[in-house]
Amino acid sequence: MEENSNPVARATQAHMEADEEERDPESNSLQQPLLKRSRTLSSSPLALVGAKVSHIESLDYEINENDLFKHDWRSRSKVQVLQYIFLKWSLACLVGLLTGLIATLINLAVENIAGYKLLAVVSFIEKDRYLQGFLYFTGVNFLLTLVAAVLCVCFAPTAAGPGIPEIKAYLNGVDTPNMFGATTLIVKIIGSIGAVAAGLDLGKEGPLVHIGSCIASLLGQGGPDNHRIKWQWLRYFNNDRDRRDLITCGSSSGVCAAFRAPVGGVLFSLEEVATWWRSALLWRTFFSTAVVVVVLRAFIEICTSGKCGLFGTGGLIMFDVSNVPVRYHVMDIIPVTLIGIIGGILGGLYNHILHKVLRLYNLINQKGKMHKLLLALSVSVFTSVCQYCLPFLVDCKACDPSFPETCPTNGRSGNFKQFNCPNGHYNDLATLLLTTNDDAVRNIFSSNTPTEFQPSSILIFFILYCILGLITFGIAVPSGLFLPIILMGSAYGRLLGMAMGSYTNIDQGLYAVLGAASLMAGSMRMTVSLCVIFLELTNNLLLLPITMIVLLIAKTVGDSFNPSIYEIILELKGLPFLDAHPEPWMRTLTVGELIDAKPPVITLSGIEKVSQIVDVLRNTTHNGFPVLDEGVVPPSGLANVATELHGLILRAHLVLALKKKWFLQEKRRTEEWEVREKFSWVELAEREGKIEEVAVTSEEMEMYIDLHPLTNTTPYTVIESMSVAKAMVLFRQVGLRHLLVVPKYEAAGVSPVVGILTRQDLRAFNILTAFPHLERSKSGQKH
């Protein structure tokens, strides 16, 4: 036992030393990565999840074809198959239903809280009590931000931010801890209401995507971890593959609930979030978004009758510009192209600066919970001061009788707010700042009003929201990027429309729409889904041709500067996301060379001694082990005996075998009925066992375990001469956790397995750290 454990212990000690270096997140400068990396391929993956550095595990999207799975698959009746299909569609319906209901709740709460706040401020202003109005406005926003920040900092750190990068990583095969729990869901809902109602420069769109994914995950596993429903039908979803499909439905439903865009929600998941897709999943996600739209539409009908308080026509009803005649000529392609170029440049610049800001915020957040709260509250106070005080800097404008709406207005919403102006005049900057973000977008998208806004007001609004968009994202509250980017983009789009004047046939409101679309494409690098979302938002199909041109130009220009904002966040957090396209230099490196840079693979025998299994589990953190059978007689014509690769066994299954004391007195193969008496395929789907929870006596250490029935006999394998690029594409598209590397040549004494590749081994950053000469050759290719 001692001889067997020495290599394992030595390898583990090296890993632990590397981990200690990685765990120290302190003393980072703005130029260093947020997590220190080991210079070996075998280091344990660490990532920032919520407020702490966590060990990251991969998900088992591969079907584990062991003897128990094969027996269960053969024995399933038609009724059980129909139950499984019915349950998949039922859960997709429930995901859409609950996401729609929660989205409605959030909209109603935000519109009413913000509405009563703004009405109180207006009442102070009408009495010329400007200081009291300022204190009330700032104080309410401060309290709302405090509630959202305290919930995120103290109860669910993973609820802060949009959640979309973590969802994207999960669907790529990364198990992000505590991202989809019940506490996270509740904090996300309450925190979104508080943060958005506080007037912070953030949206509820990203949080709604996270909320939809949390609902899907909780439904799939039967509730929170500590109070799961042990319903027999739910056993079908006790695997990562079906949970992945449900979370994809949840993310689509979240986008649909945020923008009332069912087709855009499906395309968003396809283009931006999901790594793995098929036609059956497309139908279910579309079904989920259809249910969301039905729920939203029902509540819109209720709210238009005045039963929703101050909700009015806000919230769920988005930015309708269908009443604008869209007329454009060949010469209009010049300003349209210019909008796309500006959007790409500003989007790349926004990503670059936000990258630096997030690094700075990480240094601040590491100092403790109080610093997180102070940062969030400081941003809230700064935002409130700017929103209340800046309108005093602009001149009042006289109301034009040709305006289609009442002018001036003093209510919660409206396009011509009087603020501090005399009767018959309005403050155009107050119209944009002293309102909810949704109403601000409606106002700046307003059409047939070429003289409504002064260029100086739009310029102040643009500069302010560029600053707020950079400093607000990253504080400890639920936040979305969609609406801040729409506000910034619509401002410079409207400015360009004003500059064009009579030289264009396109309305200024439509220029604002195109500007918002261009900045989103320049920052997020989406095209098809954004195009459809904007069409569903604005309800104007005639915008389709120029919207497509703007999106394509903005994405192309943005790609020449840096990655998308979500990819930047993934890299900052250290989540091991595998890109769709391997680097060109990966084709010059073979998987065999990668294996040579790793410690030797640890294998187990088909019938293994209990002491050896315990020793391996205690001294390694590996999650899969090749199972070999020596002395196997191969087909006639070959050598007399050979070593056979029987398959791959998971760590969780080894722990389960030890827990159930499935020990043999003698070294022998077990019968099929013996295995079925001791294990069920439902038990094998669990991944919660730890070796520290298992007690094994000294007598049991000398017994044996037959690993054959628990081993996946059909693992994916690649030959050692395959390029890393090809192996990475296979790994990502199939959704693997382990990829076995087999030798190119068979010879006596040569093991049938050379090593195992995991997600961490195939990341470009880790390969370059282990092979520095590739970094130099890569730099030479650039020059």
C-alpha positions in Angstrom: 0.0 0.0 0.0 2.8 2.4 0.8 4.6 1.7 -2.5 1.4 2.4 -4.4 0.6 5.6 -2.6 4.0 7.3 -3.0 3.7 8.5 -6.6 0.1 9.7 -5.9 1.2 11.5 -2.8 4.1 13.1 -4.5 2.0 14.3 -7.4 -0.7 15.6 -5.0 1.8 17.5 -3.0 3.0 19.4 -6.1 -0.7 20.1 -7.0 -1.3 21.4 -3.4 1.7 23.8 -3.6 0.5 25.1 -6.9 -3.0 25.6 -5.4 -1.6 27.6 -2.5 -0.1 30.0 -5.0 -3.4 30.3 -6.8 -5.5 30.8 -3.7 -3.8 34.0 -2.8 -5.9 36.6 -4.6 -4.3 39.5 -2.8 -1.6 41.9 -4.0 -3.0 42.1 -7.5 -2.3 45.1 -9.6 -4.5 46.4 -12.4 -2.1 44.7 -14.9 -2.2 41.2 -13.4 -4.9 38.6 -13.7 -7.4 38.4 -10.8 -6.2 34.8 -10.1 -2.6 33.7 -10.1 -2.0 30.7 -12.4 0.2 27.7 -12.0 2.7 27.0 -14.8 1.5 23.4 -15.1 -1.4 21.8 -16.9 -2.5 19.8 -14.0 -3.4 22.6 -11.6 -6.8 22.6 -9.9 -9.1 25.1 -11.6 -10.1 28.1 -9.4 -12.5 30.9 -10.3 -14.2 33.9 -8.7 -17.8 32.9 -8.1 -19.7 35.5 -6.2 -17.5 36.9 -3.5 -14.9 34.1 -3.1 -12.4 32.0 -4.9 -13.9 28.6 -5.5 -12.8 25.3 -6.9 -14.5 24.7 -10.2 -15.7 21.3 -11.3 -16.8 20.3 -14.8 -20.3 18.9 -15.6 -21.0 15.3 -16.9 -22.9 16.0 -20.1 -21.6 12.7 -21.5 -23.9 9.6 -21.1 -22.2 7.2 -18.7 -22.8 3.9 -20.4 -22.1 1.4 -17.6 -23.9 -1.9 -17.0 -26.6 -0.3 -14.8 -27.4 2.4 -17.4 -27.7 -0.2 -20.2 -30.0 -2.4 -18.2 -32.2 0.6 -17.3 -32.4 1.8 -20.9 -33.4 -1.7 -22.1 -36.0 -2.1 -19.4 -37.8 1.2 -19.9 -41.4 0.8 -21.0 -43.3 2.9 -23.5 -45.2 4.5 -20.6 -42.0 5.6 -18.9 -40.7 7.1 -22.2 -43.9 9.0 -22.6 -43.6 10.2 -18.9 -40.2 11.5 -19.7 -41.3 13.4 -22.8 -44.4 14.8 -21.1 -42.3 15.9 -18.1 -39.8 17.7 -20.3 -42.6 19.8 -22.0 -44.4 20.3 -18.7 -41.2 21.7 -17.0 -40.6 23.9 -20.1 -44.1 25.3 -19.6 -43.6 25.9 -15.9 -40.3 27.7 -16.5 -42.1 30.1 -18.9 -45.1 30.5 -16.6 -43.0 31.3 -13.5 -40.5 33.5 -15.3 -43.4 35.5 -16.8 -45.1 35.9 -13.4 -41.9 37.0 -11.6 -41.0 39.4 -14.5 -44.5 41.0 -14.1 -43.9 41.3 -10.3 -40.6 43.0 -10.8 -42.0 45.4 -13.4 -45.0 46.3 -11.2 -42.8 46.8 -8.1 -40.2 48.9 -9.9 -42.8 51.1 -11.7 -44.8 51.7 -8.5 -41.8 52.3 -6.1 -40.1 54.6 -8.6 -43.4 56.3 -9.5 -44.3 57.3 -6.0 -40.8 58.4 -5.4 -40.8 60.7 -8.4 -44.3 62.0 -7.6 -43.1 63.0 -4.1 -40.0 64.8 -5.7 -42.3 66.6 -8.1 -44.5 67.8 -5.2 -41.4 69.3 -3.5 -40.3 71.0 -6.7 -43.7 72.5 -7.4 -43.5 74.2 -4.0 -39.9 75.4 -4.8 -38.5 73.2 -2.0 -35.6 72.0 -4.1 -33.3 71.1 -1.2 -36.0 68.9 0.5 -36.7 67.3 -2.9 -33.0 66.6 -3.4 -32.7 65.0 0.1 -35.8 62.9 -0.4 -34.7 61.7 -3.8 -31.2 60.9 -2.7 -32.3 59.3 0.6 -34.9 57.0 -1.0 -32.4 55.9 -3.6 -29.8 55.3 -0.9 -32.1 53.1 1.1 -33.2 51.1 -2.0 -29.5 50.5 -2.9 -28.7 49.6 0.7 -31.4 46.9 0.7 -30.1 45.4 -2.6 -26.5 45.6 -1.6 -26.9 44.1 1.9 -28.9 41.1 0.5 -26.2 40.4 -2.1 -23.2 40.9 0.2 -24.6 39.0 3.2 -26.9 36.4 1.9 -26.2 35.6 -1.8 -23.0 37.1 -3.3 -23.6 35.1 -6.5 -26.8 37.2 -7.1 -24.7 40.3 -7.8 -24.1 41.3 -11.4 -26.0 40.0 -14.5 -25.3 36.3 -14.1 -25.2 35.8 -17.9 -21.4 35.0 -18.0 -21.9 32.3 -15.3 -24.9 30.8 -17.2 -22.8 30.8 -20.4 -20.0 29.0 -18.5 -22.5 26.4 -17.1 -23.9 25.6 -20.5 -20.3 25.3 -21.7 -19.8 22.6 -19.1 -18.5 24.5 -16.0 -20.3 23.8 -12.7 -20.4 27.3 -11.0 -21.2 26.7 -7.3 -24.3 28.3 -5.7 -25.4 30.1 -8.9 -28.9 28.6 -9.2 -30.0 28.1 -5.6 -33.2 29.3 -4.0 -31.5 32.0 -1.9 -29.8 33.3 -5.0 -33.2 33.5 -6.8 -34.9 35.3 -3.9 -32.1 37.8 -3.5 -31.9 38.4 -7.3 -35.7 39.3 -7.4 -35.7 41.6 -4.4 -32.2 43.1 -5.3 -33.3 43.8 -8.9 -36.4 45.6 -7.7 -34.3 47.7 -5.3 -31.4 48.5 -7.6 -33.6 49.4 -10.6 -36.1 51.5 -8.6 -33.1 53.3 -7.0 -32.4 54.8 -10.5 -29.0 53.2 -10.8 -27.7 52.9 -14.4 -28.5 49.2 -14.8 -31.3 47.1 -16.2 -33.3 44.2 -15.1 -32.7 42.2 -18.3 -29.5 40.4 -17.2 -31.0 39.5 -13.8 -34.2 38.2 -15.5 -32.0 35.8 -17.6 -30.4 34.6 -14.3 -33.9 34.4 -12.6 -35.2 32.2 -15.5 -32.2 29.9 -15.2 -32.6 29.6 -11.4 -36.3 28.7 -11.8 -35.3 26.0 -14.4 -32.6 24.5 -12.3 -34.8 24.4 -9.1 -37.6 22.7 -11.1 -35.3 20.2 -12.6 -33.8 19.1 -9.3 -37.1 19.2 -7.4 -36.4 22.2 -5.3 -33.6 23.6 -3.1 -30.7 21.3 -2.2 -31.9 20.8 1.4 -35.7 20.3 0.6 -35.9 18.4 -2.6 -39.1 16.7 -3.7 -38.5 13.0 -4.0 -41.1 12.6 -6.8 -40.5 9.5 -8.8 -40.9 11.3 -12.2 -38.2 13.8 -11.4 -35.6 11.0 -11.3 -35.4 11.3 -15.1 -33.9 14.8 -14.7 -31.3 13.7 -12.2 -28.5 14.3 -14.7 -26.6 17.3 -16.1 -27.7 16.8 -19.7 -31.4 17.4 -19.1 -30.7 20.1 -16.5 -28.7 21.9 -19.2 -31.6 21.9 -21.6 -33.9 23.3 -18.8 -31.5 26.1 -18.0 -31.3 27.0 -21.7 -35.1 27.3 -21.7 -34.9 29.5 -18.6 -32.3 31.9 -20.2 -34.5 32.2 -23.3 -37.6 32.9 -21.1 -35.6 35.6 -19.2 -34.7 37.5 -22.3 -38.3 37.2 -23.6 -39.7 38.5 -20.3 -37.3 41.4 -20.3 -37.9 42.6 -23.9 -41.3 40.9 -24.7 -39.3 39.3 -27.6 -40.0 35.5 -27.8 -38.1 34.9 -31.0 -35.3 37.2 -29.8 -35.1 35.2 -26.6 -34.6 31.9 -28.4 -32.0 33.4 -30.8 -30.2 35.0 -27.8 -29.7 31.5 -26.2 -28.7 30.1 -29.5 -26.2 32.8 -30.5 -24.8 34.0 -27.1 -25.4 31.6 -24.2 -25.7 27.9 -25.4 -22.8 25.8 -26.4 -24.8 22.8 -27.5 -28.0 23.0 -29.5 -30.4 20.7 -31.4 -33.8 21.0 -33.0 -35.8 19.4 -30.1 -34.3 22.0 -27.7 -35.2 24.8 -30.2 -38.9 23.7 -30.0 -38.9 23.6 -26.2 -37.3 27.0 -25.8 -39.7 28.5 -28.2 -42.6 26.9 -26.3 -41.2 28.4 -23.0 -41.0 31.9 -24.5 -44.5 31.6 -26.0 -45.8 30.9 -22.5 -44.0 33.9 -21.2 -45.6 36.2 -23.8 -49.1 34.9 -23.0 -48.5 35.7 -19.3 -47.1 39.1 -20.1 -49.9 39.9 -22.5 -52.6 38.9 -19.9 -51.1 41.3 -17.3 -50.8 44.1 -19.9 -54.6 43.8 -20.5 -55.2 44.0 -16.7 -52.8 47.0 -16.2 -54.2 49.0 -19.1 -57.5 49.1 -17.1 -55.8 50.9 -14.3 -55.6 48.1 -11.8 -51.8 48.1 -11.4 -51.3 51.4 -9.5 -48.8 53.7 -11.2 -47.8 51.0 -13.8 -49.8 52.7 -16.6 -48.3 52.0 -20.0 -44.8 51.5 -18.7 -42.7 48.4 -17.9 -44.0 45.6 -20.1 -44.9 47.7 -23.1 -41.6 48.5 -24.7 -40.4 51.1 -27.3 -43.0 51.2 -30.0 -41.9 53.3 -33.0 -44.3 51.7 -35.5 -46.0 55.1 -36.1 -42.9 56.5 -37.8 -42.8 56.4 -41.6 -39.4 54.9 -42.4 -38.1 56.6 -45.6 -34.4 56.3 -46.6 -32.5 56.7 -49.8 -29.1 55.6 -51.1 -27.3 58.6 -49.5 -28.6 57.6 -46.1 -26.2 54.6 -46.2 -23.4 57.1 -45.2 -24.8 58.1 -41.8 -26.0 54.5 -41.2 -22.4 53.2 -41.9 -21.0 56.0 -39.6 -23.3 54.9 -36.8 -22.1 51.3 -37.1 -18.4 52.4 -37.1 -18.9 54.7 -34.1 -20.8 51.9 -32.3 -17.9 49.4 -32.9 -15.3 51.9 -31.7 -17.2 53.0 -28.6 -18.2 49.4 -27.8 -14.5 48.3 -27.9 -13.5 51.3 -25.9 -16.3 50.6 -23.4 -15.2 47.0 -23.0 -11.5 48.1 -22.5 -12.3 50.7 -19.8 -14.8 48.5 -18.0 -12.2 45.7 -17.9 -9.9 48.1 -15.9 -12.8 49.3 -13.7 -13.7 45.7 -12.8 -10.1 44.9 -11.9 -10.1 48.0 -9.6 -13.4 47.0 -8.0 -12.0 43.5 -7.4 -9.2 45.1 -5.3 -11.8 47.1 -3.4 -14.1 44.2 -2.8 -11.3 42.0 -1.5 -11.1 44.3 1.5 -14.3 43.0 3.0 -18.1 43.3 3.1 -18.1 46.9 4.4 -16.0 48.1 1.5 -18.5 46.4 -0.9 -21.4 48.2 0.7 -19.6 51.6 0.7 -18.8 51.2 -2.9 -22.4 50.5 -3.9 -23.8 53.3 -1.8 -21.2 55.8 -3.1 -22.2 55.0 -6.6 -25.9 55.5 -5.6 -25.3 58.9 -4.1 -23.2 60.1 -7.1 -26.0 58.9 -9.5 -28.7 60.6 -7.5 -26.7 63.9 -7.3 -26.1 63.9 -11.0 -29.7 63.0 -11.9 -31.2 65.7 -9.7 -28.7 68.6 -10.2 -27.7 68.4 -13.8 -31.1 69.5 -15.2 -30.6 72.9 -13.5 -27.7 73.5 -15.9 -29.8 73.6 -19.1 -32.3 76.2 -20.3 -36.0 75.7 -20.3 -37.7 75.2 -23.7 -41.0 76.6 -24.7 -43.7 74.0 -25.5 -44.5 73.6 -29.2 -48.2 73.3 -30.0 -47.3 70.7 -32.6 -46.0 68.3 -29.9 -48.2 65.1 -30.0 -48.3 64.8 -26.2 -49.3 67.1 -23.3 -46.7 69.8 -22.6 -45.5 70.3 -19.9 -46.2 67.3 -17.6 -45.6 66.9 -13.9 -46.6 63.3 -13.5 -44.5 60.1 -13.0 -43.8 59.7 -16.7 -44.1 62.0 -19.7 -42.0 63.3 -22.5 -42.0 67.0 -21.5 -41.3 67.4 -17.8 -41.7 70.9 -16.3 -39.3 70.4 -13.4 -38.0 73.9 -12.5 -39.4 75.7 -15.6 -42.3 78.2 -15.7 -45.7 77.3 -17.1 -45.6 76.6 -20.8 -42.0 75.4 -20.7 -40.3 72.1 -20.0 -36.8 70.9 -19.1 -35.6 68.4 -21.7 -32.7 67.0 -19.6 -35.1 66.4 -16.6 -37.3 64.5 -19.0 -34.4 62.0 -19.5 -32.9 61.9 -16.0 -35.8 62.2 -13.5 -37.6 59.1 -14.7 -37.1 55.3 -14.8 -34.6 53.9 -17.3 -37.3 52.4 -19.4 -39.1 55.7 -19.7 -35.8 57.4 -20.5 -35.4 55.1 -23.5 -39.0 55.8 -24.6 -38.4 59.5 -24.4 -35.1 59.5 -26.3 -36.7 57.1 -28.9 -39.6 59.5 -29.3 -40.3 60.2 -33.0 -41.7 63.1 -35.0 -40.2 65.5 -32.3 -37.1 67.0 -34.1 -37.0 70.1 -31.8 -37.8 68.3 -28.5 -34.2 68.0 -27.2 -31.3 70.5 -27.2 -28.0 69.1 -28.5 -26.3 70.2 -25.2 -28.8 68.2 -23.2 -28.3 65.1 -25.2 -24.5 65.6 -25.0 -24.7 65.9 -21.1 -26.9 62.9 -21.0 -24.5 60.8 -23.1 -21.4 61.8 -21.1 -23.2 61.2 -17.8 -24.4 57.7 -18.8 -21.0 56.8 -20.2 -19.6 57.5 -16.7 -22.4 55.8 -14.9 -22.3 52.8 -17.2 -18.7 52.3 -16.3 -18.8 52.8 -12.5 -22.2 51.1 -11.8 -21.5 47.7 -13.3 -19.5 45.7 -10.9 -21.0 46.9 -7.6 -22.6 44.4 -5.3 -26.2 44.6 -6.7 -28.0 42.6 -9.4 -27.4 44.5 -12.6 -27.8 44.1 -16.3 -25.8 45.6 -19.2 -28.5 45.8 -21.8 -30.2 49.0 -20.7 -27.1 51.1 -19.9 -25.7 50.3 -23.3 -29.1 51.1 -25.0 -29.1 54.5 -23.1 -25.6 55.4 -24.2 -26.1 54.2 -27.8 -29.4 56.0 -28.2 -27.9 59.3 -27.1 -25.1 59.4 -29.6 -27.5 58.1 -32.3 -29.9 61.0 -31.6 -26.9 63.4 -31.6 -25.9 62.2 -35.1 -29.5 62.5 -36.3 -29.5 66.1 -35.1 -26.2 66.8 -36.8 -27.5 65.4 -40.1 -30.5 67.7 -40.0 -32.2 68.1 -43.3 -29.5 66.0 -45.1 -31.3 62.8 -44.1 -34.8 61.4 -44.4 -34.5 59.2 -41.2 -36.3 60.4 -38.1 -34.1 61.3 -35.1 -35.9 58.7 -33.0 -34.9 56.0 -35.5 -31.3 57.3 -35.3 -31.5 56.7 -31.6 -32.7 53.2 -32.2 -29.8 52.5 -34.6 -27.3 54.0 -32.2 -28.5 51.7 -29.4 -28.3 48.7 -31.7 -24.8 49.6 -32.9 -23.3 50.0 -29.4 -24.8 46.7 -28.2 -23.3 45.0 -31.2 -20.0 46.8 -30.6 -19.9 45.7 -27.0 -21.7 42.3 -26.8 -20.8 41.2 -30.4 -24.3 39.8 -31.1 -26.0 40.2 -34.5 -28.9 38.0 -35.4 -30.5 37.9 -31.9 -30.0 41.6 -31.4 -31.6 42.3 -34.8 -34.7 40.4 -33.9 -34.9 41.8 -30.4 -34.8 45.3 -31.7 -37.5 44.5 -34.3 -39.7 43.1 -31.5 -38.9 46.0 -29.3 -39.7 48.8 -31.8 -42.4 47.0 -33.7 -41.1 48.4 -37.0 -40.2 45.8 -39.7 -39.1 48.6 -42.1 -36.0 49.1 -39.9 -34.7 45.6 -40.7 -32.3 46.4 -43.6 -30.5 49.3 -42.0 -30.5 47.6 -38.6 -28.7 44.6 -40.2 -26.1 46.8 -41.8 -25.5 48.7 -38.5 -25.1 45.5 -36.5 -22.7 43.8 -38.9 -20.5 46.9 -39.2 -20.4 47.5 -35.4 -19.6 43.8 -34.6 -16.8 43.7 -37.3 -15.2 47.0 -36.0 -15.5 45.9 -32.3 -14.0 42.5 -33.0 -10.8 44.2 -34.3 -10.2 45.7 -30.8 -11.1 43.1 -28.1 -13.4 40.2 -27.2 -17.1 40.7 -26.2 -17.9 42.0 -22.8 -19.1 38.7 -21.6 -15.9 36.9 -22.7 -13.9 39.6 -20.8 -15.9 38.9 -17.6 -15.4 35.2 -18.0 -11.7 35.6 -18.3 -11.6 38.0 -15.3 -13.5 35.5 -13.1 -11.2 32.7 -14.3 -14.1 30.5 -15.5 -12.6 27.8 -17.8 -14.7 28.6 -20.8 -13.8 26.8 -24.0 -14.1 29.0 -27.1 -15.8 27.8 -30.3 -12.7 28.4 -32.4 -9.3 27.0 -31.4 -6.2 29.1 -31.8 -4.3 28.6 -35.1 -1.2 27.5 -33.2 -3.1 24.6 -31.5 -2.8 22.8 -34.8 0.9 22.5 -34.4 0.7 20.8 -31.0 -0.5 17.2 -30.4 -2.4 15.9 -27.5 0.5 13.5 -26.8 2.7 16.5 -26.2 0.1 17.9 -23.7 0.0 14.6 -21.9 3.9 14.6 -21.6 3.6 17.9 -19.7 1.2 16.4 -17.1 2.0 13.9 -14.3 1.5 10.3 -15.1 -2.1 9.1 -15.4 -3.4 7.1 -12.4 -5.2 3.9 -13.4 -7.2 1.3 -11.5 -7.6 -2.4 -12.2 -10.9 -3.9 -13.1 -11.0 -5.7 -9.8 -9.1 -3.4 -7.4 -8.1 -3.6 -3.8 -10.1 -1.4 -1.4 -6.9 0.1 0.1 -5.7 1.2 -3.3 -9.0 2.9 -4.1 -9.1 4.7 -0.8 -5.5 5.8 -1.2 -6.1 7.2 -4.7 -9.2 9.0 -3.6 -7.6 10.6 -0.5 -4.4 11.7 -2.3 -5.8 13.0 -5.5 -8.6 15.3 -6.6 -9.1 13.7 -10.0 -12.7 13.0 -11.0 -12.1 10.1 -13.5 -9.8 7.1 -13.6 -9.1 4.7 -16.5 -9.9 1.1 -15.6 -7.5 -1.5 -17.1 -7.7 -5.3 -17.2 -4.4 -7.1 -17.5 -3.9 -10.6 -18.9 -6.9 -10.4 -21.3 -6.8 -12.8 -24.1 -7.4 -10.8 -27.3 -9.0 -12.1 -30.6 -7.1 -14.8 -32.4 -4.1 -13.8 -34.4 -2.7 -11.4 -31.8 -0.5 -11.8 -28.8 -1.3 -14.3 -26.2 -2.3 -11.8 -23.5 -2.8 -8.0 -23.5 -3.9 -5.2 -21.3 -7.4 -4.0 -22.1 -8.8 -0.5 -21.6 -12.2 -1.4 -20.0 -13.4 2.2 -19.6 -13.5 5.1 -17.3 -14.9 5.2 -13.7 -16.0 8.4 -12.0 -14.8 9.5 -8.5 -18.4 9.7 -7.3 -19.0 6.1 -8.2 -16.0 4.9 -6.4 -17.1 6.8 -3.3 -20.6 5.3 -3.6 -19.1 1.8 -3.8 -17.1 2.4 -0.6 -20.2 3.9 1.2 -22.3 0.9 0.3 -19.5 -1.5 1.4 -19.6 -3.3 -1.9 -16.6 -5.5 -1.0 -15.6 -8.9 -2.1 -13.6 -11.4 0.0 -11.9 -12.8 -3.1 -10.7 -11.3 -6.4 -13.6 -12.2 -8.8 -16.0 -10.7 -11.3 -19.6 -10.1 -10.0 -22.8 -11.2 -11.6 -25.3 -8.7 -13.1 -28.0 -9.5 -10.5 -25.5 -8.7 -7.6 -24.9 -5.2 -9.0 -28.6 -4.5 -9.5 -29.4 -5.6 -5.9 -26.8 -3.1 -4.5 -27.1 -0.1 -6.8 -29.7 1.8 -8.9 -29.0 4.1 -11.8 -30.7 6.9 -9.8 -28.0 6.6 -7.1 -25.2 6.7 -9.7 -26.6 10.1 -10.9 -25.7 11.7 -7.6 -22.4 13.6 -7.3 -22.4 14.6 -3.6 -20.3 11.9 -2.0 -16.9 12.7 -0.4 -14.2 10.3 0.6 -13.9 12.1 4.0 -17.4 10.8 4.8 -16.5 7.2 4.3 -15.1 5.0 7.1 -13.2 1.9 6.1 -11.8 -0.6 8.6 -8.4 -2.2 8.3 -10.0 -5.6 7.5 -12.1 -4.0 4.7 -8.9 -2.5 3.3 -7.7 -6.0 2.3 -10.9 -6.7 0.4 -11.7 -6.1 -3.3 -14.2 -4.2 -5.4 -15.3 -5.2 -8.9 -15.3 -1.9 -10.8 -16.5 -3.4 -14.1 -20.3 -2.8 -13.6 -19.8 0.8 -12.6 -17.3 1.7 -15.4 -18.3 3.7 -18.5 -17.3 1.2 -21.1 -17.6 3.7 -24.0 -15.5 6.8 -23.1 -14.4 9.1 -25.9 -10.8 8.5 -26.9 -8.4 10.2 -29.2 -5.1 9.0 -30.6 -2.0 10.7 -29.2 -1.0 12.2 -32.6 -4.2 14.2 -32.9 -3.8 18.0 -32.9 -5.0 19.9 -29.8 -7.3 22.0 -32.0 -9.2 19.0 -33.2 -9.4 17.5 -29.7 -10.7 20.8 -28.3 -13.5 21.0 -30.9 -14.5 17.4 -30.1 -14.4 18.1 -26.3 -16.5 21.3 -26.6 -19.1 20.1 -29.1 -19.8 16.8 -27.3 -19.7 18.3 -23.8 -17.1 16.1 -22.3 -15.5 16.1 -18.9 -12.7 13.6 -19.7 -11.0 12.7 -22.9 -8.8 9.6 -22.9 -5.6 9.6 -25.0 -4.5 6.3 -26.4 -1.2 5.4 -27.9 -0.6 5.3 -31.7 1.3 2.1 -31.6 0.7 -1.2 -29.7 3.6 -2.8 -28.1 4.3 -5.2 -25.2 4.4 -3.4 -21.9 2.8 -0.3 -23.3 -0.3 0.9 -21.4 -3.5 1.2 -23.6 -4.1 4.7 -22.2 -1.5 7.4 -22.3 -3.4 10.0 -20.2 -6.5 12.0 -19.7 -7.3 15.5 -21.0 -9.7 17.7 -19.1 -11.2 21.1 -19.7 -8.3 22.8 -17.9 -5.7 21.2 -20.2 -7.3 22.5 -23.4 -7.6 26.2 -22.4 -5.3 28.3 -24.5 -3.9 30.3 -21.5 -2.9 27.1 -19.6 -1.2 25.6 -22.7 0.8 28.8 -23.3 2.0 28.8 -19.7 3.2 25.2 -20.0 4.7 25.8 -23.5 6.2 29.3 -23.4 7.8 28.8 -26.9 4.2 28.8 -28.4 3.7 32.3 -27.0 6.8 33.5 -28.7 5.9 31.9 -32.0 2.4 33.3 -31.7 3.8 36.8 -31.2 6.1 36.3 -34.2 3.1 35.4 -36.4 1.4 38.6 -35.3 4.4 40.7 -36.3 
